[in-house]
Amino acid sequence: MATAKLAIVGAGPSAFYVASRLLSLVPVSDPFRVHLFDRSWAPHGLVRYGVAPDHPEVKNCTHKFDAAALDPRFRFFGNVNVGNTSLSSPSHALNLPLASLLRNYTHLVFATGCPLPILHPDIPPSSYCVPALSLVHWYTRHPSQPPPPPLDKISHLTLIGNGNVSLDIARILLTSPSVLQKYDVPEDVLDGLSRSTVKHVSIIGRRGPLQAAFTNKELRELMTLPEASMVPVDSSLLVPPQGTALSRQQRRTLELLQRGSQRPPGTAQKSWSLEFHRSPTSLSSSSSPSLTDMAQLTLAHTRVDSATGRAVLTGETSTLSTSMVVTSLGFHADPESALFDPSSKHLSSCGNRLYSSSGTAIPNMYASGWAAYGSKGVLASTMMDAYAVADTILSDITPGSEVQTTVASKDRSAQDLSGLVLNPQAHPESPPEEIMQGIKDGIVTQYQDWKAVDEEEIRRGERLGKERERMEWEDAKAFLTSCQR
């Protein structure tokens, strides 16, 4: 085969699954290279910075990623922001123009995920309202370094959205730090949780139990918390409409909700509730609020339209007093990307390939994971999608295959392709010059750097009797510098 040099922007699960499959299918003797770039200094994306710390089993996929990284045809470059600088990029990251990748690679995959939260149109961020991503990034020590939530000044927290991220946050807040301390939870986070005065967590969903976004596994975990009880759900909501054919998951959800939590209502110091058929419309506070004041969250009542399955307003409203609102409504791709599709909130792609604004498939450019189809699915579906992307790439680089998009039609201008033209004569080995300089300057990390930090984090954790103690960038940079002396 001709020389193929693939750049993958992003180093989360989707990126690693694409790389792993290609490296397993392309003969070692073929001229093939894979380089991963990530805005974070550490690899693995959501596996490191999105998985709840008390779910360590979800992180087992990193063993497969480590195996792929051992291949001599693979390289990882962390702390590199490709393209436009966005709100999701750490300030200490090296900014690499997309043009540098176009000059240096023959093929390009965007596996950049959906790094930005979808905000509620009626409840903008404020001192009383933050996106769920801020809390998740706080307890996973994300390089974006969000401020810690004022847990020592609030008693009631309200989550908007009832997906697994909401249930993760509720579980972390309602679990004793003495239970969490053995997991991958930074010491300063444990300290913040130990000073928390949160007594109740409300979880708001605009539809009913049958349409809830959480999984039964997550629901069951909340229900078995030893220090928190669930406020019973209105029994009328647990009776399905006549003639409704329930799936196995829906039947199990209703059974769990009917049974309730292990701790009976009112027997624990902390509590939580699932508020169905409610849609926030406004959040108001006093003219000179303080963190100890309660804000008023206005909720419109809804019902599920039997024909469309959508939530529709009933005309009724109610008000909920709360110390803080956390919106957990999903995520979207970076709108600064030249390939962002406003209608879908992810990159413009179809059939694993990227498309320009004129609807033209861009030669040798692909999208994988959440960047391609939005923030949905689990690791298993991400892997299958990534494998399909890898197979598409393989068909494009294999001699004799029918390649549909390798060569652009002569009548299409560079503008039609958004100026995104890769270099078929790219150097077979070297990364961009900016990357080489970034490595010399100690800004860009490589996989061997990560493995050294990984081992050190585990060592530091063992001394504290826990899974690991995470480093921030400055700490990791100082550690790597000391290793080189």
C-alpha positions as CSV (number, residue, x, y, z in Angstrom):
1,M,0.0,0.0,0.0
2,A,1.0,3.6,-0.4
3,T,2.3,5.5,2.6
4,A,-0.5,6.3,5.0
5,K,0.0,8.6,7.9
6,L,-3.1,9.1,10.0
7,A,-3.7,11.9,12.5
8,I,-6.4,11.5,15.1
9,V,-7.6,14.6,16.9
10,G,-8.7,13.5,20.3
11,A,-7.4,10.7,22.5
12,G,-10.5,9.4,24.2
13,P,-11.9,5.9,23.8
14,S,-13.1,6.4,20.2
15,A,-9.7,7.6,19.1
16,F,-8.0,4.7,20.7
17,Y,-10.4,2.1,19.3
18,V,-9.8,3.5,15.8
19,A,-6.1,3.3,16.3
20,S,-6.2,-0.1,17.9
21,R,-8.2,-1.7,15.1
22,L,-6.1,-0.2,12.3
23,L,-2.9,-1.2,13.9
24,S,-4.2,-4.8,14.3
25,L,-5.3,-5.0,10.6
26,V,-2.5,-3.2,8.8
27,P,0.6,-5.4,8.4
28,V,3.6,-4.2,10.3
29,S,5.6,-4.2,7.1
30,D,3.3,-1.6,5.5
31,P,4.3,2.1,5.6
32,F,1.6,3.2,8.1
33,R,1.7,5.5,11.1
34,V,-1.0,6.7,13.6
35,H,-0.5,9.9,15.7
36,L,-3.0,11.0,18.4
37,F,-3.4,14.6,19.5
38,D,-5.3,15.7,22.6
39,R,-6.0,19.0,24.3
40,S,-5.5,17.4,27.7
41,W,-2.0,16.4,28.8
42,A,-3.2,13.0,29.8
43,P,-4.9,10.5,27.4
44,H,-8.2,8.5,27.6
45,G,-10.7,11.4,27.5
46,L,-14.0,10.6,29.2
47,V,-12.5,7.4,30.7
48,R,-10.3,9.6,32.9
49,Y,-12.3,12.8,33.1
50,G,-15.9,11.6,32.8
51,V,-16.3,8.3,34.6
52,A,-17.6,8.5,38.1
53,P,-14.7,7.6,40.6
54,D,-16.7,4.9,42.3
55,H,-17.1,3.0,38.9
56,P,-13.5,1.9,38.5
57,E,-14.5,-1.2,36.4
58,V,-15.5,1.1,33.5
59,K,-11.8,2.1,33.2
60,N,-10.6,-1.4,32.4
61,C,-10.6,-0.5,28.7
62,T,-7.4,1.4,29.2
63,H,-5.5,-1.9,29.2
64,K,-6.4,-2.2,25.5
65,F,-5.3,1.4,24.9
66,D,-2.0,0.7,26.6
67,A,-1.5,-2.3,24.3
68,A,-2.1,-0.1,21.2
69,A,0.3,2.5,22.5
70,L,3.1,-0.2,22.6
71,D,3.0,-0.5,18.8
72,P,6.0,1.3,17.4
73,R,3.8,2.8,14.7
74,F,1.8,4.7,17.3
75,R,2.5,8.1,18.9
76,F,0.5,10.3,21.3
77,F,1.0,14.0,21.7
78,G,-0.9,15.5,24.7
79,N,-1.5,19.1,25.8
80,V,-2.0,20.1,22.2
81,N,-5.1,22.1,21.1
82,V,-5.7,21.7,17.4
83,G,-7.4,24.5,15.5
84,N,-9.2,27.4,17.1
85,T,-8.8,28.0,20.8
86,S,-12.1,27.3,22.6
87,L,-13.5,27.5,26.1
88,S,-12.8,23.7,26.5
89,S,-9.1,24.0,25.9
90,P,-6.7,24.4,28.8
91,S,-4.7,27.6,28.8
92,H,-1.4,25.8,29.1
93,A,-2.0,23.7,25.9
94,L,0.1,24.2,22.8
95,N,-2.0,25.7,20.0
96,L,-1.4,23.8,16.8
97,P,-3.0,25.2,13.6
98,L,-5.1,22.7,11.7
99,A,-3.1,23.6,8.6
100,S,-0.1,22.0,10.3
101,L,-1.9,18.6,10.4
102,L,-3.0,19.1,6.8
103,R,0.6,19.5,5.7
104,N,1.9,16.6,7.7
105,Y,-0.7,13.8,7.3
106,T,-2.4,11.9,4.5
107,H,-5.5,11.0,6.5
108,L,-7.3,12.7,9.4
109,V,-9.9,11.6,12.0
110,F,-11.7,13.9,14.3
111,A,-12.6,12.2,17.5
112,T,-12.9,15.3,19.6
113,G,-16.1,14.3,21.3
114,C,-18.7,16.8,22.6
115,P,-16.7,18.8,25.2
116,L,-19.2,21.6,25.9
117,P,-22.4,21.4,28.0
118,I,-25.8,22.2,26.5
119,L,-27.2,25.1,28.6
120,H,-30.8,25.5,29.6
121,P,-32.3,28.4,27.6
122,D,-34.3,29.7,30.5
123,I,-31.8,29.2,33.3
124,P,-28.4,30.7,32.3
125,P,-25.3,30.1,34.4
126,S,-25.1,32.2,37.5
127,S,-24.0,32.0,41.1
128,Y,-27.0,29.8,41.6
129,C,-26.7,27.7,38.4
130,V,-23.8,25.7,37.0
131,P,-23.5,23.0,34.3
132,A,-23.1,19.5,35.5
133,L,-19.8,19.3,33.6
134,S,-18.3,21.8,36.1
135,L,-18.9,19.4,39.0
136,V,-17.8,16.3,37.0
137,H,-14.5,18.1,36.1
138,W,-14.1,19.2,39.7
139,Y,-14.2,15.7,41.1
140,T,-12.1,14.2,38.2
141,R,-9.5,17.0,38.3
142,H,-9.9,18.0,34.7
143,P,-7.2,20.4,33.3
144,S,-9.9,23.1,32.8
145,Q,-9.8,23.5,36.6
146,P,-13.4,24.6,37.4
147,P,-13.9,26.2,40.7
148,P,-15.0,23.9,43.5
149,P,-18.8,24.1,44.3
150,P,-19.7,25.8,47.6
151,L,-21.0,22.6,49.1
152,D,-20.4,23.9,52.6
153,K,-22.9,26.7,52.1
154,I,-25.8,24.9,50.5
155,S,-28.5,22.4,51.8
156,H,-30.6,21.6,48.7
157,L,-29.2,20.9,45.3
158,T,-31.4,20.5,42.2
159,L,-30.3,18.6,39.1
160,I,-32.1,19.4,35.8
161,G,-32.1,16.3,33.7
162,N,-32.3,12.7,34.9
163,G,-29.6,10.9,32.8
164,N,-26.8,8.9,34.3
165,V,-24.6,12.0,34.8
166,S,-27.2,13.5,37.1
167,L,-27.4,10.3,39.1
168,D,-23.6,10.1,39.2
169,I,-23.5,13.6,40.8
170,A,-26.3,12.8,43.2
171,R,-24.6,9.6,44.3
172,I,-21.2,11.4,44.8
173,L,-22.9,14.1,46.9
174,L,-24.9,11.6,49.0
175,T,-22.2,9.1,49.6
176,S,-20.0,9.4,52.7
177,P,-16.4,10.6,51.9
178,S,-15.2,7.6,54.1
179,V,-16.6,5.3,51.4
180,L,-15.3,7.4,48.5
181,Q,-11.8,7.8,49.9
182,K,-10.6,4.4,48.6
183,Y,-11.4,5.4,45.0
184,D,-9.8,7.8,42.5
185,V,-11.0,10.9,44.3
186,P,-8.4,13.7,44.8
187,E,-7.8,14.7,48.4
188,D,-9.0,18.2,48.0
189,V,-12.3,16.9,46.6
190,L,-12.7,14.6,49.5
191,D,-12.1,17.6,51.8
192,G,-14.8,19.5,50.0
193,L,-17.2,16.6,50.2
194,S,-16.5,16.2,54.0
195,R,-17.5,19.8,54.6
196,S,-20.7,19.5,52.5
197,T,-24.0,20.6,54.1
198,V,-26.1,19.2,51.3
199,K,-29.1,17.3,52.8
200,H,-31.4,16.8,49.8
201,V,-30.9,16.4,46.0
202,S,-33.9,16.9,43.7
203,I,-33.6,15.3,40.2
204,I,-35.9,16.9,37.6
205,G,-37.2,15.3,34.5
206,R,-39.6,16.8,31.9
207,R,-41.2,13.4,31.2
208,G,-42.3,10.4,33.2
209,P,-40.7,7.3,34.6
210,L,-41.1,5.3,31.4
211,Q,-39.1,7.9,29.5
212,A,-36.4,8.4,32.1
213,A,-32.9,8.7,30.7
214,F,-31.0,6.9,33.6
215,T,-30.2,3.2,33.5
216,N,-31.6,0.8,36.1
217,K,-28.0,0.1,37.3
218,E,-27.5,3.8,38.2
219,L,-31.0,3.9,39.8
220,R,-30.3,0.8,41.9
221,E,-27.0,2.3,43.1
222,L,-28.8,5.4,44.4
223,M,-31.4,3.3,46.1
224,T,-28.9,1.3,48.0
225,L,-27.0,4.2,49.5
226,P,-26.6,3.6,53.2
227,E,-26.9,7.2,54.3
228,A,-29.7,8.5,52.0
229,S,-33.3,7.6,51.5
230,M,-35.5,8.3,48.5
231,V,-38.7,10.3,48.7
232,P,-41.4,8.0,47.3
233,V,-42.6,8.7,43.8
234,D,-46.3,9.5,43.4
235,S,-47.9,6.0,43.0
236,S,-50.1,7.3,40.2
237,L,-47.0,7.8,38.0
238,L,-46.0,4.2,38.4
239,V,-49.1,2.8,36.7
240,P,-48.5,2.7,32.9
241,P,-51.2,4.0,30.6
242,Q,-53.7,1.4,29.6
243,G,-52.6,-0.5,26.5
244,T,-48.9,0.5,26.9
245,A,-46.5,-2.3,26.0
246,L,-43.5,-2.0,28.4
247,S,-40.0,-3.1,27.6
248,R,-38.1,-5.2,30.0
249,Q,-36.1,-2.1,31.2
250,Q,-39.3,-0.1,31.7
251,R,-40.9,-2.8,33.8
252,R,-37.8,-3.1,35.9
253,T,-37.7,0.7,36.4
254,L,-41.3,0.8,37.6
255,E,-40.5,-2.2,40.0
256,L,-37.5,-0.4,41.4
257,L,-39.4,2.9,41.9
258,Q,-42.3,1.0,43.6
259,R,-40.0,-0.8,45.9
260,G,-38.2,2.4,46.9
261,S,-34.8,2.8,48.6
262,Q,-33.3,0.4,51.2
263,R,-33.4,3.2,53.8
264,P,-37.1,4.0,54.4
265,P,-38.1,7.6,53.9
266,G,-37.2,9.9,56.8
267,T,-34.7,7.4,58.4
268,A,-31.5,8.9,57.0
269,Q,-29.9,12.3,57.4
270,K,-29.8,12.8,53.6
271,S,-32.5,12.3,51.0
272,W,-33.2,12.5,47.3
273,S,-36.2,12.6,45.0
274,L,-37.1,12.1,41.4
275,E,-39.4,14.9,40.2
276,F,-41.1,13.7,37.0
277,H,-43.2,15.8,34.6
278,R,-41.5,19.1,35.5
279,S,-39.8,21.6,33.1
280,P,-37.9,24.6,34.5
281,T,-39.0,28.0,33.3
282,S,-37.1,30.4,35.5
283,L,-34.7,30.8,38.5
284,S,-35.0,33.9,40.7
285,S,-33.2,35.1,43.8
286,S,-33.0,38.1,46.0
287,S,-31.7,41.4,44.6
288,S,-28.5,41.0,46.7
289,P,-28.1,37.2,47.0
290,S,-25.6,35.4,49.2
291,L,-24.6,31.7,48.8
292,T,-26.7,30.8,51.9
293,D,-29.9,32.3,50.4
294,M,-32.4,30.0,48.6
295,A,-33.3,30.6,45.0
296,Q,-36.8,30.0,43.6
297,L,-37.0,27.6,40.7
298,T,-40.2,27.8,38.8
299,L,-41.3,24.5,37.2
300,A,-44.0,24.1,34.5
301,H,-46.0,20.9,34.8
302,T,-46.0,18.6,31.8
303,R,-47.6,15.4,30.5
304,V,-46.4,13.0,27.8
305,D,-48.2,13.2,24.5
306,S,-49.2,9.7,23.6
307,A,-48.9,10.3,19.8
308,T,-45.4,11.9,19.8
309,G,-43.9,10.8,23.1
310,R,-42.9,14.4,23.8
311,A,-43.5,16.5,26.9
312,V,-46.3,19.1,26.6
313,L,-47.3,21.7,29.1
314,T,-50.4,21.4,31.2
315,G,-50.6,25.0,32.2
316,E,-49.9,24.3,35.8
317,T,-46.7,25.5,37.6
318,S,-45.0,25.1,41.0
319,T,-42.0,26.6,42.7
320,L,-39.1,24.8,44.3
321,S,-36.8,26.5,46.8
322,T,-33.2,25.4,46.2
323,S,-29.6,26.4,47.1
324,M,-28.1,25.5,43.7
325,V,-29.3,24.3,40.3
326,V,-27.1,22.0,38.2
327,T,-28.1,21.6,34.6
328,S,-27.4,18.2,33.0
329,L,-28.9,18.3,29.6
330,G,-26.2,16.7,27.4
331,F,-23.2,18.0,25.5
332,H,-22.3,19.4,22.1
333,A,-19.2,19.7,19.9
334,D,-17.1,22.8,19.8
335,P,-18.9,25.3,17.6
336,E,-15.6,26.9,16.8
337,S,-14.8,24.0,14.5
338,A,-15.0,24.7,10.8
339,L,-17.0,21.5,10.5
340,F,-19.5,22.1,13.2
341,D,-23.1,21.4,12.2
342,P,-25.5,23.8,14.1
343,S,-28.5,21.6,13.4
344,S,-27.0,18.5,14.9
345,K,-24.7,20.0,17.5
346,H,-21.8,17.8,16.3
347,L,-19.5,17.6,13.3
348,S,-21.0,17.4,9.8
349,S,-20.5,13.7,9.0
350,C,-22.2,10.8,7.3
351,G,-21.1,7.2,6.8
352,N,-17.9,7.9,8.9
353,R,-16.8,10.6,6.5
354,L,-16.7,14.4,7.1
355,Y,-18.6,16.8,4.8
356,S,-18.0,20.4,3.9
357,S,-20.6,23.1,4.3
358,S,-21.5,22.6,0.6
359,G,-22.4,18.9,1.3
360,T,-19.2,17.5,-0.3
361,A,-17.4,14.6,1.3
362,I,-13.9,15.7,2.2
363,P,-11.3,13.3,0.9
364,N,-9.6,11.2,3.5
365,M,-11.2,12.9,6.5
366,Y,-13.4,11.1,9.0
367,A,-15.3,11.5,12.3
368,S,-15.6,9.0,15.1
369,G,-17.5,8.8,18.4
370,W,-19.5,11.7,19.9
371,A,-17.9,14.1,17.4
372,A,-19.7,12.2,14.6
373,Y,-23.1,11.3,16.1
374,G,-23.5,13.4,19.3
375,S,-23.3,12.7,23.0
376,K,-25.0,9.3,23.2
377,G,-24.1,5.7,23.6
378,V,-21.8,3.8,25.9
379,L,-18.3,2.4,25.5
380,A,-19.5,-0.7,23.7
381,S,-21.3,1.4,21.1
382,T,-18.4,3.8,20.8
383,M,-16.1,0.8,20.1
384,M,-18.3,-0.6,17.4
385,D,-18.6,2.9,15.8
386,A,-14.9,3.4,15.9
387,Y,-14.3,0.0,14.3
388,A,-16.6,1.0,11.5
389,V,-14.6,4.2,11.0
390,A,-11.3,2.2,11.0
391,D,-12.7,-0.2,8.4
392,T,-13.6,2.8,6.2
393,I,-10.1,4.2,6.5
394,L,-8.7,0.7,5.7
395,S,-10.8,0.5,2.5
396,D,-9.4,3.9,1.4
397,I,-5.7,3.0,2.0
398,T,-5.8,-0.6,0.7
399,P,-4.7,-1.0,-3.0
400,G,-7.4,-2.1,-5.4
401,S,-10.3,-0.9,-3.2
402,E,-12.9,1.3,-4.7
403,V,-12.2,4.7,-3.1
404,Q,-15.1,7.1,-3.5
405,T,-13.7,10.3,-1.9
406,T,-9.9,10.1,-2.2
407,V,-9.8,12.5,-5.2
408,A,-12.0,15.6,-5.4
409,S,-13.7,16.4,-8.6
410,K,-11.9,18.9,-10.8
411,D,-14.9,21.3,-10.8
412,R,-15.0,21.6,-7.0
413,S,-13.1,24.6,-5.6
414,A,-10.9,24.6,-2.5
415,Q,-13.6,26.7,-0.9
416,D,-16.1,23.9,-1.4
417,L,-13.9,21.7,0.7
418,S,-13.4,24.4,3.3
419,G,-9.7,24.5,2.5
420,L,-9.3,21.1,4.1
421,V,-6.8,19.3,1.8
422,L,-4.4,16.8,3.1
423,N,-0.9,16.2,1.8
424,P,-0.5,12.9,-0.1
425,Q,3.3,13.4,0.1
426,A,3.5,14.0,3.8
427,H,6.7,12.9,5.6
428,P,6.2,9.3,6.6
429,E,7.4,9.6,10.2
430,S,7.8,13.1,11.6
431,P,5.0,15.0,13.5
432,P,4.6,18.8,12.8
433,E,7.6,21.0,13.7
434,E,5.5,22.7,16.4
435,I,5.1,19.4,18.2
436,M,8.8,18.6,18.1
437,Q,9.5,22.0,19.6
438,G,6.8,21.5,22.2
439,I,8.3,18.3,23.3
440,K,11.7,20.0,23.7
441,D,10.0,22.8,25.7
442,G,8.4,20.3,28.1
443,I,4.9,21.4,27.0
444,V,3.8,18.4,24.8
445,T,3.5,15.1,26.5
446,Q,4.0,11.7,25.0
447,Y,2.6,8.3,26.0
448,Q,5.7,7.3,28.0
449,D,5.3,10.5,29.9
450,W,1.7,9.6,30.8
451,K,2.8,6.1,31.9
452,A,5.4,7.6,34.2
453,V,2.7,9.9,35.7
454,D,0.2,7.0,35.8
455,E,2.6,4.9,37.9
456,E,3.4,7.8,40.2
457,E,-0.3,8.6,40.7
458,I,-0.9,5.0,41.7
459,R,2.1,5.1,44.1
460,R,0.8,8.3,45.7
461,G,-2.6,6.7,46.0
462,E,-1.2,3.6,47.7
463,R,0.4,5.7,50.4
464,L,-3.1,7.2,51.1
465,G,-4.9,3.8,50.9
466,K,-6.7,4.6,47.7
467,E,-6.8,3.8,44.0
468,R,-4.6,6.8,42.9
469,E,-4.0,10.4,43.7
470,R,-4.3,12.5,40.6
471,M,-1.9,15.2,39.5
472,E,-2.7,18.5,38.0
473,W,-0.7,19.7,35.0
474,E,1.9,21.8,37.0
475,D,2.5,18.9,39.4
476,A,2.8,16.4,36.5
477,K,5.1,18.8,34.6
478,A,7.4,19.2,37.6
479,F,7.4,15.4,38.2
480,L,8.4,14.7,34.5
481,T,11.1,17.4,34.7
482,S,12.6,15.7,37.8
483,C,12.5,12.3,36.0
484,Q,14.7,13.7,33.3
485,R,17.4,15.0,35.6
